[in-house]
Amino acid sequence: MSEPIFRIKLYEDVANHILARIQTEQWPPGCRLPAEERLAKEFDVSRSTIREAVRSLQIAGVLRSRPGSGTFVSENAPVILQTRELAAIMGDPGRIADLVQARYVLEPQLAALAARTATEEEARALVEIVDRMRERSDRAGLMTLGYAFHQELARMSHNPVLSGFYQSAASQLRCMRVLDSLTLEVYLDGIGDHQGIADAVAAGDPALAAARMREHLRKDYGTYLRDAGEME
């Protein structure tokens, strides 16, 4: 079977060349891009192609225009490009073990933070999710509630940066359907794990919450963690 051919539009190729110059700091943040005519000659394309490429990068926030002054590299360009690069890495199916390892590093710390900072109302909300788990005996329902539990726990850490990192990793693993490998029996057995974590958070015990989360992740993702060297 022949491999699919992916065609790239000419303006996208030009945009990639512009991005390469920004990434190598040939055109650093705040730098004014050469005039449209000069870019067209340099890249051997029409001025309309240059305009399309620049417009696409303006929409992405990498470039910005100043009426009467020209087009400049955005001050936020390095962060935007790093985010794009990270998204590409996280979307690579070959990086599943790395994503699981990221969860293994982050989630115990999120659980510990939640144990330190969660309000009584937040702790009750976590227990209520576990109570709803006990009412279910179907895999789909338990998977949804388990995901909700971890999402709620991340929010309870009251650290939007760490929570955001976790959300990205967990969402990508869900998109890759990694959870499909977990059986109904695994989800039923996991109810007790979630109860233990919720109890540790409610008791305000960071060390216990982290330890219980770590053990829970070992049970669900042992294969991937061994591949990442976390089970030795």
C-alpha positions as CSV (number, residue, x, y, z in Angstrom):
1,M,0.0,0.0,0.0
2,S,1.4,3.4,-1.0
3,E,1.7,6.0,1.8
4,P,-0.6,9.1,1.7
5,I,0.8,12.2,0.1
6,F,0.3,15.4,2.2
7,R,0.3,18.5,0.1
8,I,1.3,21.8,1.7
9,K,0.1,25.1,0.2
10,L,2.7,27.6,-1.0
11,Y,1.9,30.2,1.6
12,E,2.2,27.6,4.4
13,D,5.7,26.8,3.1
14,V,6.6,30.5,3.3
15,A,5.0,30.8,6.7
16,N,7.2,27.8,7.9
17,H,10.3,29.6,6.6
18,I,9.4,32.7,8.5
19,L,8.8,30.6,11.6
20,A,12.2,29.0,11.2
21,R,13.9,32.4,11.2
22,I,11.9,33.4,14.3
23,Q,12.8,30.2,16.1
24,T,16.5,30.6,15.4
25,E,16.2,34.2,16.5
26,Q,17.3,35.5,13.1
27,W,14.2,37.6,13.5
28,P,13.8,38.1,17.3
29,P,10.7,39.4,19.1
30,G,10.1,43.1,18.2
31,C,12.1,42.7,14.9
32,R,10.5,44.4,11.8
33,L,10.1,42.0,8.9
34,P,11.6,43.0,5.5
35,A,9.2,44.7,3.1
36,E,6.7,42.5,1.3
37,E,8.4,43.1,-2.1
38,R,11.8,42.0,-0.7
39,L,10.3,38.9,1.0
40,A,8.6,37.9,-2.3
41,K,11.9,38.2,-4.2
42,E,13.8,36.3,-1.4
43,F,11.4,33.4,-1.3
44,D,10.7,33.5,-5.0
45,V,6.9,33.8,-4.6
46,S,4.3,36.3,-5.4
47,R,3.5,39.2,-3.1
48,S,0.0,37.8,-2.6
49,T,1.6,34.6,-1.3
50,I,3.6,36.6,1.2
51,R,0.5,38.4,2.3
52,E,-1.3,35.1,2.9
53,A,1.7,33.8,4.9
54,V,1.9,36.9,7.0
55,R,-1.9,37.0,7.6
56,S,-1.8,33.4,8.8
57,L,0.9,34.2,11.3
58,Q,-0.9,37.3,12.4
59,I,-3.9,35.2,13.2
60,A,-1.7,32.9,15.2
61,G,-0.3,35.8,17.1
62,V,3.2,35.3,16.0
63,L,3.3,38.5,13.9
64,R,1.6,41.8,14.4
65,S,1.2,44.8,12.2
66,R,1.6,48.5,13.0
67,P,-0.2,50.7,10.5
68,G,2.3,52.9,8.7
69,S,5.3,51.1,10.3
70,G,5.2,47.5,9.0
71,T,5.0,44.0,10.3
72,F,6.8,42.9,13.5
73,V,7.6,39.7,15.3
74,S,5.3,39.6,18.3
75,E,6.8,39.8,21.8
76,N,4.8,36.6,22.6
77,A,6.1,34.7,19.6
78,P,8.6,32.5,21.5
79,V,5.9,31.3,23.9
80,I,3.4,30.7,21.1
81,L,5.9,28.7,19.1
82,Q,6.9,26.7,22.2
83,T,3.3,25.9,22.8
84,R,2.8,24.8,19.2
85,E,5.9,22.5,19.5
86,L,4.6,21.0,22.8
87,A,1.2,20.4,21.2
88,A,2.8,18.5,18.4
89,I,4.9,16.4,20.8
90,M,1.9,15.6,22.9
91,G,-0.1,14.6,19.8
92,D,2.5,12.0,18.8
93,P,1.2,8.5,19.5
94,G,4.7,7.4,20.1
95,R,4.8,9.7,23.2
96,I,2.1,7.9,25.2
97,A,4.6,6.7,27.8
98,D,5.9,10.2,28.2
99,L,2.4,11.6,28.7
100,V,1.7,8.9,31.4
101,Q,5.0,9.7,33.1
102,A,3.9,13.4,33.1
103,R,0.7,12.4,34.9
104,Y,2.6,10.3,37.3
105,V,4.8,13.2,38.2
106,L,2.1,15.9,38.4
107,E,-1.0,14.1,39.9
108,P,0.5,13.1,43.2
109,Q,1.6,16.7,43.7
110,L,-1.8,18.0,42.7
111,A,-3.4,15.6,45.2
112,A,-1.0,16.9,47.9
113,L,-1.9,20.5,47.1
114,A,-5.6,19.7,47.1
115,A,-5.2,18.2,50.6
116,R,-3.6,21.4,51.8
117,T,-5.9,23.9,50.1
118,A,-9.3,22.3,49.5
119,T,-12.3,23.8,51.2
120,E,-14.8,21.5,53.0
121,E,-17.3,22.1,50.1
122,E,-14.6,21.0,47.6
123,A,-13.7,17.9,49.6
124,R,-17.4,17.0,49.7
125,A,-17.7,17.4,46.0
126,L,-14.9,14.9,45.5
127,V,-16.6,12.4,47.9
128,E,-19.9,12.8,46.0
129,I,-18.2,11.8,42.8
130,V,-17.0,8.6,44.5
131,D,-20.6,8.0,45.8
132,R,-21.9,8.3,42.2
133,M,-19.2,5.7,41.1
134,R,-20.6,3.2,43.6
135,E,-24.0,3.6,42.0
136,R,-22.7,2.5,38.6
137,S,-21.7,-0.8,37.2
138,D,-21.1,0.1,33.6
139,R,-17.6,0.8,32.2
140,A,-18.6,4.0,30.3
141,G,-20.2,5.6,33.3
142,L,-17.3,4.7,35.6
143,M,-14.8,6.0,33.1
144,T,-16.6,9.3,32.8
145,L,-16.8,9.7,36.6
146,G,-13.2,8.7,37.1
147,Y,-12.1,11.4,34.6
148,A,-14.3,13.9,36.4
149,F,-12.7,13.0,39.7
150,H,-9.2,13.7,38.4
151,Q,-10.3,16.9,36.8
152,E,-12.0,18.1,40.0
153,L,-8.9,17.2,42.0
154,A,-6.7,19.2,39.7
155,R,-8.9,22.2,40.1
156,M,-8.8,21.8,43.9
157,S,-5.1,22.3,43.9
158,H,-5.8,26.0,43.2
159,N,-2.7,26.1,41.0
160,P,-3.9,26.9,37.5
161,V,-0.5,26.4,35.9
162,L,0.0,22.9,37.3
163,S,-3.6,22.1,36.7
164,G,-3.3,23.3,33.1
165,F,-0.3,21.0,32.5
166,Y,-2.2,18.1,33.9
167,Q,-5.4,18.9,31.9
168,S,-3.4,18.9,28.7
169,A,-1.7,15.6,29.3
170,A,-4.9,13.9,30.5
171,S,-7.0,15.2,27.6
172,Q,-4.4,14.1,25.1
173,L,-4.3,10.6,26.6
174,R,-8.1,10.4,26.4
175,C,-8.0,11.5,22.8
176,M,-5.4,8.7,22.1
177,R,-8.0,6.3,23.7
178,V,-5.4,5.0,26.2
179,L,-8.2,4.5,28.7
180,D,-9.8,2.0,26.3
181,S,-7.4,-0.6,27.6
182,L,-8.8,-0.5,31.1
183,T,-11.5,-3.1,31.8
184,L,-14.7,-2.8,33.8
185,E,-13.0,-4.8,36.6
186,V,-10.2,-2.2,36.7
187,Y,-12.7,0.6,37.0
188,L,-14.7,-1.2,39.7
189,D,-11.5,-1.9,41.7
190,G,-10.5,1.7,41.2
191,I,-13.5,3.0,43.2
192,G,-11.7,2.1,46.4
193,D,-8.6,4.0,45.2
194,H,-10.6,7.1,44.5
195,Q,-12.3,6.8,47.9
196,G,-8.9,6.6,49.6
197,I,-7.6,9.7,47.8
198,A,-10.8,11.6,48.6
199,D,-10.5,10.6,52.3
200,A,-6.9,11.8,52.4
201,V,-7.8,15.1,50.8
202,A,-10.7,15.6,53.3
203,A,-8.4,14.7,56.2
204,G,-5.9,17.4,55.0
205,D,-3.1,14.8,54.7
206,P,-0.9,15.8,51.7
207,A,1.6,12.9,52.0
208,L,-1.1,10.3,52.2
209,A,-3.0,11.8,49.3
210,A,0.1,11.8,47.1
211,A,1.0,8.2,48.0
212,R,-2.5,7.0,47.3
213,M,-2.6,8.8,44.0
214,R,0.8,7.3,43.0
215,E,-0.4,3.8,43.8
216,H,-3.6,4.3,41.9
217,L,-1.7,5.4,38.8
218,R,0.7,2.4,39.1
219,K,-2.3,0.1,39.0
220,D,-3.9,1.7,35.9
221,Y,-0.8,2.6,33.9
222,G,1.8,0.1,35.1
223,T,2.8,-1.0,31.6
224,Y,3.5,2.6,30.4
225,L,5.3,3.5,33.6
226,R,7.6,0.5,33.3
227,D,8.4,1.7,29.7
228,A,9.2,5.2,31.2
229,G,11.3,3.7,33.9
230,E,9.0,4.7,36.8
231,M,8.3,1.2,38.1
232,E,11.8,0.1,38.9
